[in-house]
Every structure is written in structure tokens, then in C-alpha cells.
């Protein structure tokens, strides 16, 4: 069972439920220790001790400390890829990516919050941004994910990425918006999944106008942001 599948469904059977609880407890304990005493200084033994399991048990669920840090992100990415594969062929590439990411938030947002409290999730994001080794790992993961998404887009459109740059260009623009919204969310005061979804939707809706529109005129419906880059409550959402 993948992380994406775990997030979208409940395990069946006593044994599976017990395994799920152990994994979730290890995840929460690890993130709490990482964000309170430091990622580099925290050991696997400390994480295992916090949950009263053995080091061997820890490695049944996670390859190492880095895999714990990115476990929630992996859940989101897996769900996004699944949603993107299911988007109707008639949708253009950008619309397919936009709807896929919003559907992913809708389907697993509550599941994530049930595993990792909002406040801990935000602390983890800030830790990644401020820890050089984790930030480097985050960038490596992002590059690999962008290439995977570009491959899916090329497949949808019947294109050869070796000859047509558009899939990589579109995904690079989309991913750039996702990074910006993630950073704004991590620095903001509202760490809920709803807040992240609203930020994501608002900024993605402005990608087209920002690239091709007239910046001297503010079109009707354009989001107005506060000093933190967060849309005002009066912003009209697009379907």
C-alpha cells in the first residue's frame, strides 16, 4: 500500500490498523523531535524510544530520517499524480494540473490533518526551509517530480519531450507557483489545509494573466493580496 492509498482509505483488519497506528505515531514523534531539538541531532533511537518500539520497527516503516520528514509530502504527491492520470483528456495541460492538485487537497486534506496536527505540519515545513540538507533533498525531489509530471503531460498530449519543450515549460511554471504558495503558507498564520488550498487556487488562477496579460490594468476578479501575499476574503474564486 502506498502513502497515497493510506491517506485516501482506512486500513482493514486489526493487524493493519495496528500497523497504521504505529507508523502514524512514529511519524508524529519524529517530526516533533526534529522541530524541537533539531533534525541533525535527533537519532532514530530517540524516535523509536518515544514510541516505545525498537529501531528495527522504525526501519520497517521508514528508510531513514529523511523519509519521515517528507512522508506527508509524499502522500500529497502520490495523490496528485493519481488525480492527474484521471483528468479528462479534453482538459488542457494547465487546467488538468490545476484541477488535479485541488482535487488532491480535497481528497486527502482531512486525512493528513488526522495524522499530523496543523501546527506540527507548519513547523515541519519551516524546518525543511531552514535546514540545508533537507532543503537540498526537497529540491532534488522537486526536480524528479517535475520530470515525472512533464512525462505524464507529454503522454496525455501525444508529445515527445525530446523534441517538444512545452511539457517541461508548463510544468516548470506550475511548479514555481506551487513553491511560492507553499512558502507563503509556511510563513503565514493559518496553517490549515483550507488555507493552503485557497492560496494555491488564487495563485494558479493568476498564472495565465501574469504571463500573458497587461500588468498595467488590473482585470476584474484579480486577487488582491495582503502584505503576506495572502488573498483577501473578498476575492472571488473560480470554479
Helices and strands as residue ranges (DSSP letters): H 3-8, H 14-37, H 44-51, H 55-61, H 65-69, H 71-86, H 93-115, H 118-130, H 132-157, H 166-187, H 193-205, H 207-212
